[in-house]
Amino acid sequence: MQTHGLNAGLRAMPPAIRHDGKFITLVPQEAAREAEELFHISHGFPEAEALWRYLPVGPFPDAGALEDFLRSWGNTPDVVAFTVRSAAHDAAVGSISLMSLRPVHGVGELGNIWFTPAAQRTRANTEANYLLLRHCFEDLGYRRMEWKCHALNEPSRRAALRLGFSYEGTFRQHMIVKGENRDTAWFAMLDHEWPEVKAALESWLYAGNPGPLRSQARRLDKEGA
């Protein structure tokens, strides 16, 4: 019987705290203060429409509607939402959340992730995920981190694999989203897999040396979704 990581006494809900990286900073999301800025970088131009194709919500008619959603989302008990800000300019470039948090089991999910087109194919997405994975596995002692997406969302599926998650299967007719069926692809990373994934992520982010993820021939050669 496997008993690795079964002591739940040290685990807690992730706190809403700032996480500083080299390229981006994660700040606890404040709906009233940040909605206008987040709306501006994610609406009103053709490339922004693709951001919302597979997300359960959006696009929004105005900044007020986005603010209402952010406030509701941030008040969800098992969610900790962050705004991703450029470290160089302190400008918002996207959003990411820890969600479906189950501290008693040491399980959480990275989700509700989007980045403005200007920040895509940069290190912003990778570093944002890296900072939260490191926090959950190393600071909080979590055992499993998940990634779920619409089964047709190929950029998100590629991003999960590139970050070191393993595909576990597809839940068919899992949800109805925007009036359409959603089959959901499930990915996960376990605590004992994290050290090797961490080394590959840090090498790509900070040493300019891609290297493989785990034992597969996956390479961190470019940004995904």
Stockholm file with secondary structure:
# STOCKHOLM 1.0

chainA/1-225         MQTHGLNAGLRAMPPAIRHDGKFITLVPQEAAREAEELFHISHGFPEAEALWRYLPVGPFPDAGALEDFLRSWGNTPDVVAFTVRSAAHDAAVGSISLMSLRPVHGVGELGNIWFTPAAQRTRANTEANYLLLRHCFEDLGYRRMEWKCHALNEPSRRAALRLGFSYEGTFRQHMIVKGENRDTAWFAMLDHEWPEVKAALESWLYAGNPGPLRSQARRLDKEGA
#=GR chainA/1-225 SS CCCTTCCCTTCCCCCCCCEECSSEEEEECCHHHHHHHHHHHHSSSGGGGGGGSSSSSCCCSSHHHHHHHHHHHHTSTTCEEEEEEETTTCCEEEEEEEEEEETTTTEEEEEEEEECGGGTTSSHHHHHHHHHHHIIIIISCCSEEEEEEETTCHHHHHHHHHHTCEEEEEEEEEEEETTEEEEEEEEEEEGGGHHHHHHHHHHHHHSSCCCBSTTSSCBCCSCCC
#=GC SS_cons         CCCTTCCCTTCCCCCCCCEECSSEEEEECCHHHHHHHHHHHHSSSGGGGGGGSSSSSCCCSSHHHHHHHHHHHHTSTTCEEEEEEETTTCCEEEEEEEEEEETTTTEEEEEEEEECGGGTTSSHHHHHHHHHHHIIIIISCCSEEEEEEETTCHHHHHHHHHHTCEEEEEEEEEEEETTEEEEEEEEEEEGGGHHHHHHHHHHHHHSSCCCBSTTSSCBCCSCCC
//
